[in-house]
Amino acid sequence: MKRFLFITMGSSVIMITLFMFNISYFFENVYAAETIYWGSRGQAVREVQTRLINWGYMQGTADGIFGQLTYDGVVKFQNKHGLKPDGVVGPATYEALGMPTGTQNNTSGGSAARNDEKVLLAKAITGEARGEPYEGQVAVGAVILNRTRNPSFPNTIPGVIYQPLAFTAVADGQINLPPDPSCLKAAEDALNGWDPSGGCLYYWNPATSTSKWIWSRQVVTVIGKHYFGL
């Protein structure tokens, strides 16, 4: 009898563990397929609010309730990124926010997240460095990744890319262009650890830059039309 109870309890523990895993996976991944708008509540709203707050588009707290402040933040973000400013967070706005769209058919949440980050990084490289030498494209991606590891910047790829006024490609909407194949490969190489910039946190084109401050940075290397510095 005791042996039977042990087996039964053990099986129950396994079933409960699997159930909790599935529930956890569900709540971590399903939000991205959910369209949210004024009056919505839950984890999807909280995640959107967190990003809007971190990137300066919204004031307040991430309380998971889609109200006036969240609506205003979403509209501001949509206007900034060339999206329809309807205050509704659907697939296009999720993608611009760097959140999974739920369309990937991956079996691993980690793989899906890495793929989302690679595509977003490739879009940033496309907007900032398409037409540049391949090494320069990888270097631009490396600069973005270097910032995620520096305490002076956000610690995620979307956070760095969408930090207000950080990148021209975001300001002028080029971030929404499909990633160039070369830039997609460059993003992969940067994510795999190649850093032609030598650890730099900044890059600029001296022919087009209007920032006087950027010239106070120490130039480490020049690749194509871009200077890379610290």
PAZAPA-4460 file (N, C-alpha, C; in steps of 0.05 Angstrom, whole numbers, plus 32768, in hexadecimal, padded with zeros to 4 digits):
% residues 230
    n_x    n_y    n_z   ca_x   ca_y   ca_z    c_x    c_y    c_z   seq   type   mol
   8011   7FE8   8000   8000   8000   8000   8012   8019   8000     1      M     A
   8026   8019   8011   8038   8030   8012   8046   8035   7FF7     2      K     A
   804E   801F   7FEB   805B   8021   7FD1   8048   802D   7FBC     3      R     A
   8030   8024   7FBD   801C   802E   7FAA   8017   804C   7FAE     4      F     A
   8015   8055   7FC7   8011   8071   7FCC   8029   8081   7FC3     5      L     A
   8041   8077   7FC7   8059   8085   7FBF   805A   808A   7FA1     6      F     A
   8052   8074   7F92   8052   8077   7F75   803C   808A   7F6C     7      I     A
   8025   8089   7F79   8010   809B   7F72   8017   80B8   7F78     8      T     A
   8023   80BD   7F8F   802B   80D8   7F96   8040   80E2   7F83     9      M     A
   8053   80D0   7F7C   8069   80D8   7F6A   805E   80DF   7F4F    10      G     A
   804B   80D0   7F45   803E   80D5   7F2B   802F   80F0   7F2D    11      S     A
   8022   80F5   7F43   8014   810E   7F46   8026   8125   7F46    12      S     A
   803E   8122   7F53   8051   8138   7F53   805B   813E   7F37    13      V     A
   8060   8128   7F27   8069   812C   7F0C   8053   8139   7EFB    14      I     A
   803A   8131   7EFF   8024   813D   7EF0   8021   815A   7EF7    15      M     A
   8023   8161   7F11   8020   817D   7F19   8037   818D   7F0E    16      I     A
   8050   8182   7F0E   8067   8191   7F04   8064   8197   7EE6    17      T     A
   805B   8183   7ED7   8056   8187   7EBA   8040   819B   7EB5    18      L     A
   802C   819A   7EC6   8015   81AD   7EC3   801F   81C9   7EC8    19      F     A
   802F   81CD   7EDE   8039   81E8   7EE4   804B   81F2   7ECE    20      M     A
   805C   81DF   7EC2   806D   81E7   7EAC   805D   81F1   7E95    21      F     A
   8048   81E2   7E8E   8038   81E9   7E77   802A   8203   7E7B    22      N     A
   8020   8207   7E94   8012   8220   7E9A   8026   8238   7E98    23      I     A
   803E   8233   7EA4   8053   8248   7EA3   805A   824F   7E86    24      S     A
   805E   823A   7E75   8065   823F   7E59   804E   824E   7E4B    25      Y     A
   8036   8247   7E51   801E   8253   7E45   801E   8271   7E4B    26      F     A
   8021   8278   7E64   8020   8294   7E6C   8038   82A4   7E62    27      F     A
   804F   8297   7E5E   8066   82A5   7E54   8065   82AA   7E37    28      E     A
   8055   829A   7E28   8056   829C   7E0B   803C   82A5   7DFD    29      N     A
   8025   82A1   7E0B   800C   82A6   7DFD   8006   82C4   7DFB    30      V     A
   8011   82D5   7E0D   800A   82F1   7E0D   800F   82FF   7DF3    31      Y     A
   8024   82F5   7DE4   802C   8303   7DCC   8017   8300   7DB6    32      A     A
   8006   82EC   7DB7   7FF1   82E9   7DA3   7FD8   82F8   7DAA    33      A     A
   7FD7   8304   7DC2   7FBF   8311   7DCC   7FBF   832E   7DC5    34      E     A
   7FAB   8338   7DB6   7FA8   8354   7DB1   7F9E   8362   7DCA    35      T     A
   7FAB   8377   7DD3   7FA3   8384   7DEB   7F9C   83A2   7DE5    36      I     A
   7F8A   83AD   7DF4   7F80   83C8   7DF0   7F74   83D2   7E0A    37      Y     A
   7F69   83EA   7E08   7F5E   83F7   7E20   7F4B   83E4   7E2E    38      W     A
   7F50   83E0   7E48   7F3F   83CE   7E58   7F4B   83B2   7E5C    39      G     A
   7F5F   83AB   7E4B   7F6C   8391   7E4E   7F7C   8390   7E69    40      S     A
   7F7F   8378   7E73   7F8E   8373   7E8C   7F9F   835A   7E89    41      R     A
   7FB5   8359   7E98   7FC4   8341   7E99   7FE2   8344   7E92    42      G     A
   7FEF   832D   7E8E   800C   832D   7E8A   8015   833B   7E71    43      Q     A
   8005   8338   7E5C   800C   8345   7E42   800D   8364   7E46    44      A     A
   7FF9   836E   7E54   7FF8   838B   7E5A   8010   8393   7E6B    45      V     A
   8016   8383   7E7F   802C   838A   7E91   8047   838A   7E82    46      R     A
   804B   8378   7E70   8064   8377   7E61   8066   838F   7E4E    47      E     A
   8051   8396   7E41   8051   83AE   7E2F   8056   83C7   7E40    48      V     A
   8049   83C9   7E57   804D   83E0   7E68   806A   83E2   7E71    49      Q     A
   8076   83CC   7E78   8091   83CC   7E82   80A4   83D7   7E6C    50      T     A
   80A0   83CF   7E54   80B1   83D8   7E3E   80AC   83F6   7E38    51      R     A
   8093   83FE   7E38   808D   841A   7E33   8099   842C   7E48    52      L     A
   8098   8423   7E61   80A3   8433   7E77   80C1   8434   7E75    53      I     A
   80CE   841D   7E70   80EB   841C   7E6E   80F6   842D   7E58    54      N     A
   80E6   842F   7E42   80F0   843E   7E2B   80E6   845A   7E29    55      W     A
   80D8   8463   7E3F   80D0   847F   7E40   80B7   8487   7E32    56      G     A
   80A6   8474   7E2B   808D   847A   7E1D   8075   847C   7E30    57      Y     A
   8079   8474   7E49   8063   8473   7E5C   806C   8479   7E78    58      M     A
   805B   8487   7E87   8060   848D   7EA3   804F   847A   7EB3    59      Q     A
   8056   8476   7ECD   8045   8465   7EDE   8052   844B   7EE4    60      G     A
   8042   8437   7EEA   804B   841C   7EF2   803F   8407   7EDF    61      T     A
   804D   83F1   7EDE   8043   83DA   7ECE   802F   83CA   7EDF    62      A     A
   8016   83D2   7EDF   8002   83C6   7EF0   7FF1   83B1   7EE2    63      D     A
   7FF6   83AD   7EC8   7FE7   8399   7EB9   7FCB   83A2   7EB1    64      G     A
   7FC5   83BC   7EB4   7FAA   83C6   7EAD   7FAD   83DB   7E96    65      I     A
   7FA1   83D6   7E80   7FA3   83E7   7E68   7F8F   83FE   7E6B    66      F     A
   7F9A   8415   7E74   7F89   842D   7E77   7F94   8445   7E67    67      G     A
   7F8F   845D   7E70   7F96   8475   7E61   7FB4   8477   7E5D    68      Q     A
   7FC4   8473   7E73   7FE1   8476   7E71   7FED   8462   7E5D    69      L     A
   7FE3   844A   7E5E   7FED   8435   7E4C   7FE5   843C   7E2F    70      T     A
   7FCC   8444   7E2B   7FC3   844B   7E11   7FD4   8462   7E05    71      Y     A
   7FD9   8477   7E15   7FE9   848D   7E0C   8005   8484   7E05    72      D     A
   8011   8472   7E16   802C   8468   7E10   802D   8458   7DF7    73      G     A
   8019   8446   7DF2   8018   8436   7DDA   8016   8448   7DC1    74      V     A
   8004   845C   7DC2   8001   846E   7DAB   801B   847D   7DA6    75      V     A
   8028   8486   7DBB   8041   8494   7DB8   8056   8482   7DAB    76      K     A
   8058   8469   7DB4   806A   8456   7DA9   8064   8450   7D8C    77      F     A
   804A   844C   7D85   8042   8446   7D6A   8048   845E   7D57    78      Q     A
   8043   8476   7D60   804A   848D   7D4F   8067   848E   7D4A    79      N     A
   8077   8488   7D5E   8094   848A   7D5C   809F   8475   7D48    80      K     A
   8091   845F   7D45   809B   8449   7D35   808C   8444   7D1C    81      H     A
   807D   8457   7D13   806F   8456   7CF9   8058   8442   7CF8    82      G     A
   804C   843C   7D0F   8036   8429   7D11   801C   8439   7D13    83      L     A
   8006   842C   7D0C   7FEC   8438   7D0F   7FE7   843F   7D2C    84      K     A
   7FE3   8459   7D33   7FE1   8461   7D4F   7FC5   845D   7D5A    85      P     A
   7FBD   8444   7D5D   7FA2   843D   7D65   7FA0   8435   7D83    86      D     A
   7FB7   8434   7D90   7FB7   842C   7DAC   7FB2   840F   7DB1    87      G     A
   7FB2   83FF   7D9C   7FAE   83E2   7D9F   7FC8   83D4   7D9A    88      V     A
   7FCE   83C1   7DAB   7FE7   83B2   7DA8   7FE1   8397   7D9B    89      V     A
   7FE6   8396   7D81   7FE2   837E   7D71   7FFD   8375   7D67    90      G     A
   7FFE   8363   7D53   8017   8357   7D4A   802D   836B   7D42    91      P     A
   8026   8381   7D33   803A   8394   7D2A   8046   83A3   7D42    92      A     A
   8036   83AA   7D55   8040   83B9   7D6C   8050   83A6   7D7E    93      T     A
   8047   838D   7D82   8057   837A   7D91   8073   8377   7D85    94      Y     A
   8074   8375   7D6A   808D   8371   7D5C   80A0   8389   7D61    95      E     A
   8094   83A1   7D5F   80A4   83B9   7D63   80AE   83BB   7D7F    96      A     A
   809F   83B0   7D92   80A7   83B0   7DAE   80BC   839B   7DB4    97      L     A
   80C2   838A   7DA0   80D5   8374   7DA4   80CA   835D   7DB3    98      G     A
   80B0   835A   7DB3   80A3   8344   7DC2   809C   832D   7DAE    99      M     A
   809C   8314   7DB7   8095   82FE   7DA6   8079   8302   7D9B   100      P     A
   8075   82FB   7D81   805A   82FE   7D75   8049   82E5   7D78   101      T     A
   8055   82CF   7D81   8046   82B6   7D84   8044   82A7   7D6A   102      G     A
   8051   82B1   7D54   804F   82A3   7D3A   8065   828F   7D36   103      T     A
   807A   828F   7D47   8090   827C   7D43   8086   8260   7D4A   104      Q     A
   8091   824C   7D3D   8089   8231   7D43   80A0   8222   7D51   105      N     A
   80AD   8230   7D64   80C3   8225   7D72   80B9   8214   7D89   106      N     A
   80C8   8200   7D91   80C1   81F0   7DA8   80CE   81FA   7DC1   107      T     A
   80E0   820D   7DBF   80EE   8218   7DD6   80E8   8236   7DD9   108      S     A
   80DF   823E   7DF1   80DB   825B   7DF5   80F4   826A   7DF2   109      G     A
   810B   825E   7DFB   8125   826C   7DF9   812D   8270   7DDC   110      G     A
   8127   825C   7DCB   812E   825F   7DAF   811D   8275   7DA2   111      S     A
   8104   8276   7DA9   80F2   828B   7D9E   80FC   82A6   7DA6   112      A     A
   8103   82A9   7DC0   810D   82C3   7DC9   8126   82CB   7DBA   113      A     A
   8139   82B9   7DB7   8152   82BF   7DA9   814C   82C7   7D8C   114      R     A
   8139   82B9   7D7F   8133   82BF   7D63   8127   82DB   7D61   115      N     A
   8115   82E2   7D74   8109   82FD   7D74   811F   8312   7D77   116      D     A
   8132   830D   7D89   8147   8320   7D8E   8159   8323   7D76   117      E     A
   815F   830C   7D69   8170   830D   7D51   8163   831D   7D3A   118      K     A
   8149   8319   7D36   813A   8328   7D21   813A   8345   7D28   119      V     A
   8134   834C   7D41   8134   8369   7D48   814F   8375   7D45   120      L     A
   8164   8367   7D4D   817F   8371   7D4A   8186   8374   7D2C   121      L     A
   817D   8361   7D1C   8182   8363   7CFF   8173   837B   7CF3   122      A     A
   815C   8381   7CFD   814D   8399   7CF3   815C   83B2   7CFA   123      K     A
   8167   83B3   7D12   8176   83CB   7D1A   818F   83CE   7D09   124      A     A
   819D   83B8   7D04   81B5   83B9   7CF3   81AD   83C1   7CD6   125      I     A
   8196   83B7   7CCD   818D   83BE   7CB2   8188   83DC   7CB0   126      T     A
   817B   83E7   7CC4   8175   8404   7CC4   818D   8415   7CC8   127      G     A
   81A1   840B   7CD6   81B9   841B   7CDD   81D0   8416   7CCB   128      E     A
   81D3   83FE   7CBF   81EC   83F8   7CB1   81E9   83E7   7C98   129      A     A
   81D1   83E6   7C8C   81D0   83D7   7C73   81E0   83E7   7C5E   130      R     A
   81EE   83D8   7C4E   8200   83E5   7C3A   821D   83E8   7C45   131      G     A
   8220   83E4   7C5F   823B   83E6   7C6B   8249   83CB   7C67   132      E     A
   8264   83CA   7C6A   8272   83B1   7C69   8266   839D   7C7E   133      P     A
   8268   8384   7C78   825C   8370   7C89   8267   8373   7CA6   134      Y     A
   8281   8377   7CA8   828E   837A   7CC2   8282   8391   7CD1   135      E     A
   827B   83A6   7CC3   826F   83BE   7CCF   8252   83B8   7CD9   136      G     A
   8244   83A7   7CCA   8229   83A0   7CD2   822A   8390   7CEC   137      Q     A
   823D   837D   7CEE   8240   836D   7D07   8248   8380   7D1E   138      V     A
   8259   8393   7D18   8262   83A6   7D2D   824B   83B6   7D38   139      A     A
   8239   83BF   7D27   8221   83CD   7D30   8210   83BC   7D43   140      V     A
   820D   83A3   7D3B   81FE   8390   7D4D   820D   838C   7D67   141      G     A
   8227   838B   7D66   8238   8387   7D7E   8235   839E   7D91   142      A     A
   8234   83B7   7D86   8231   83CE   7D97   8216   83CD   7DA6   143      V     A
   8201   83C4   7D99   81E7   83C1   7DA6   81E9   83AD   7DBD   144      I     A
   81F6   8396   7DB7   81FA   8382   7DCC   820C   838B   7DE3   145      L     A
   8220   839B   7DDC   8232   83A5   7DF1   8223   83B7   7E04   146      N     A
   8210   83C6   7DF9   8200   83D8   7E0A   81EF   83C8   7E1E   147      R     A
   81E5   83B1   7E16   81D4   83A1   7E28   81E4   8398   7E40   148      T     A
   81FF   8397   7E3E   8210   838E   7E54   821C   83A5   7E63   149      R     A
   8215   83BD   7E5C   8220   83D5   7E69   820A   83E2   7E7B   150      N     A
   8210   83E8   7E94   81FB   83F2   7EA6   81F0   840D   7E9E   151      P     A
   81FC   841B   7E8C   81F2   8435   7E83   81DB   8432   7E6F   152      S     A
   81D5   841A   7E66   81C1   8415   7E52   81AD   8400   7E5B   153      F     A
   8196   83FE   7E4E   8184   83E8   7E54   8192   83CD   7E50   154      P     A
   8188   83B9   7E5E   8196   839F   7E5D   8189   838A   7E4B   155      N     A
   8178   8393   7E38   816D   8381   7E24   8171   838D   7E08   156      T     A
   8170   837C   7DF4   8173   8386   7DD9   815D   8399   7DD1   157      I     A
   8143   8392   7DD5   812E   83A6   7DCF   8131   83C0   7DDF   158      P     A
   8139   83BD   7DF9   813C   83D5   7E09   8151   83E8   7DFE   159      G     A
   8168   83DD   7DF5   817D   83ED   7DE9   8174   83F9   7DCF   160      V     A
   8168   83E9   7DBE   8160   83F3   7DA3   814B   8409   7DA4   161      I     A
   8138   8405   7DB6   8122   8418   7DB8   8126   842D   7DCD   162      Y     A
   813D   842F   7DD8   8143   8445   7DEB   813F   845F   7DDC   163      Q     A
   812F   8472   7DE6   812A   848A   7DD8   8143   8499   7DCE   164      P     A
   8142   84A0   7DB5   8157   84B0   7DA8   8172   84A1   7DA5   165      L     A
   8172   8487   7DA9   818B   8478   7DA7   8194   8472   7D8B   166      A     A
   8180   846B   7D79   8187   8463   7D5E   8176   8471   7D49   167      F     A
   8183   847A   7D34   8176   8487   7D1E   8161   8475   7D11   168      T     A
   8167   845C   7D0E   8155   8449   7D01   813B   8446   7D10   169      A     A
   813B   844A   7D2A   8122   844A   7D39   8113   8464   7D35   170      V     A
   8122   847A   7D36   8115   8494   7D34   8108   8498   7D19   171      A     A
   8114   848E   7D03   8109   8493   7CE9   80F8   847B   7CDE   172      D     A
   80F5   8466   7CEE   80E3   8450   7CE7   80F0   843A   7CD7   173      G     A
   810A   843C   7CD1   8118   8427   7CC2   811A   840D   7CD1   174      Q     A
   8116   840E   7CEC   8116   83F6   7CFC   8100   83E3   7CF3   175      I     A
   80EC   83ED   7CE6   80D5   83DC   7CDD   80D9   83CF   7CC2   176      N     A
   80F0   83D5   7CB5   80F6   83C8   7C9C   80FC   83AA   7CA0   177      L     A
   80F6   8399   7C8C   80FE   837D   7C8E   811C   837B   7C91   178      P     A
   8126   8369   7CA1   8143   8367   7CA4   8151   835E   7C8A   179      P     A
   8167   836B   7C83   8177   8364   7C6C   8185   8349   7C73   180      D     A
   8186   8337   7C5F   8193   831C   7C64   81AF   831F   7C70   181      P     A
   81BF   8331   7C65   81DA   8335   7C70   81D9   833E   7C8D   182      S     A
   81C6   834F   7C93   81C3   835A   7CAF   81B9   8345   7CC2   183      C     A
   81A9   8332   7CB7   819F   831C   7CC8   81B6   830A   7CD0   184      L     A
   81C8   8305   7CBC   81E0   82F5   7CC2   81F2   8304   7CD5   185      K     A
   81F4   831E   7CD2   8205   832E   7CE3   81FB   832E   7D00   186      A     A
   81E0   832E   7D03   81D5   832D   7D1E   81DC   8312   7D2B   187      A     A
   81DB   82FD   7D1B   81E2   82E2   7D26   81FF   82E2   7D2F   188      E     A
   8210   82ED   7D1E   822D   82ED   7D25   8232   82FE   7D3E   189      D     A
   8224   8314   7D41   8228   8325   7D58   821E   8317   7D71   190      A     A
   8207   8309   7D6F   81FC   82FA   7D86   820E   82E3   7D8D   191      L     A
   821D   82D9   7D7A   822F   82C3   7D80   824A   82CC   7D8A   192      N     A
   824E   82E7   7D8D   8265   82F1   7D9B   8279   8300   7D8B   193      G     A
   8275   8303   7D70   8289   8312   7D61   8284   8330   7D65   194      W     A
   8299   833E   7D6C   8298   835B   7D71   82AE   836A   7D63   195      D     A
   82AA   8371   7D4A   82BF   8380   7D3B   82C3   839C   7D46   196      P     A
   82B0   83A6   7D57   82B3   83C1   7D62   82C7   83C2   7D78   197      S     A
   82CF   83AC   7D83   82E2   83AC   7D99   82D6   83B4   7DB4   198      G     A
   82BC   83AE   7DB8   82AF   83B5   7DD1   82A2   83D0   7DD2   199      G     A
   829F   83DD   7DBB   8295   83F9   7DBB   8277   83FB   7DC3   200      C     A
   8270   8412   7DCC   8254   8418   7DD4   8246   842C   7DC1   201      L     A
   8256   8438   7DAF   824B   844C   7D9D   8256   8449   7D81   202      Y     A
   8247   8452   7D6E   8251   8454   7D52   8243   846C   7D45   203      Y     A
   824F   8477   7D32   8243   848E   7D24   8250   8492   7D09   204      W     A
   8242   849E   7CF7   824C   84A5   7CDC   8255   84C2   7CDD   205      N     A
   826E   84C8   7CDB   8278   84E3   7CDE   826D   84F6   7CC8   206      P     A
   8264   84EA   7CB2   825A   84FB   7C9C   823E   8505   7CA1   207      A     A
   822F   84F7   7CB2   8213   84FE   7CB6   820C   8505   7CD4   208      T     A
   821E   84FF   7CE6   8218   8504   7D02   8216   8521   7D09   209      S     A
   8201   8529   7D17   81FD   8545   7D1F   8202   8549   7D3D   210      T     A
   820A   8533   7D4B   820F   8534   7D68   822C   853D   7D6E   211      S     A
   822E   8553   7D7D   8249   855C   7D85   8254   8549   7D9B   212      K     A
   8241   853F   7DAB   8249   852E   7DC2   8257   8515   7DB8   213      W     A
   824E   8509   7DA2   8259   84F0   7D99   8277   84F2   7D93   214      I     A
   8280   850A   7D8C   829C   850D   7D86   82AD   850E   7D9F   215      W     A
   82A1   850E   7DB6   82B0   850C   7DCF   82B7   84EF   7DD5   216      S     A
   82AC   84DC   7DC5   82B2   84BF   7DCA   82CD   84B8   7DBE   217      R     A
   82DB   84A6   7DCB   82F4   849C   7DC1   82F0   8489   7DA9   218      Q     A
   82FB   848F   7D92   82F8   847E   7D7B   830B   8466   7D7E   219      V     A
   82FF   844E   7D7B   830E   8435   7D7E   8315   842A   7D63   220      V     A
   8301   842B   7D50   8306   841F   7D36   82F3   842C   7D22   221      T     A
   82FA   842A   7D09   82E9   8434   7CF3   82E3   841D   7CE0   222      V     A
   82CA   8418   7CDB   82C2   8402   7CC8   82AE   840E   7CB4   223      I     A
   82B5   840F   7C9B   82A3   841B   7C87   82A0   8438   7C8D   224      G     A
   8287   8442   7C8E   8281   845E   7C94   827E   8464   7CB1   225      K     A
   827F   8450   7CC2   827A   8453   7CDE   8293   8455   7CEF   226      H     A
   8293   8468   7D02   82A7   8468   7D17   829B   845A   7D2F   227      Y     A
   82AB   844A   7D3D   82A2   843B   7D55   82B2   8445   7D6C   228      F     A
   82A5   844B   7D82   82B3   8457   7D99   82A8   8450   7DB4   229      G     A
   82B5   8459   7DC9   82AE   8454   7DE4   82A7   846E   7DF2   230      L     A
***
